[in-house]
Amino acid sequence: MRALLLLSLLSLPLHADVLELRDGKKLSGKVSEKGGVYQIKIEGETLTFNQGEVSRWIRKPKELTGEADSLIAEAKKIYLSASELDDEMAMDR
């Protein structure tokens, strides 16, 4: 479950803002806010949400990914170590 969440967050465009809605949906695009109304432009289409519909506006996607970079690097090291062990075991057979 945690890996699925991480992968979905990493698939968000890194240059875009993210609007997190109260129903849990996350939308990425160019966000603006005027008078308690949020507008997000996604692929040329502009969507509008009242302030009550928005949980938060994330201006830096790094806020979503958190420690993802270090966790991915650690996972790569573990994978490479395991694949080396597998290669050594195959050679011993």
C-alpha angles and dihedrals in degrees: 000000000000091000091051091052091048092050093048091051093048090054091063114103108263095217096054133087118240127223113201110202125210090247089062099256118136120209123189125203142087108324129198131175127207126169097341094313122110122208123193124189112212120177092335095313121108119215122192127209132182117238090252091060094055122081096185145337112231112201096178116048088205085077087067100043096045109168094001095120094054093043091051091049090050091049091051091053092050091047093050091048091050093047090051090052090049091052091050092050091050091052091051093057 
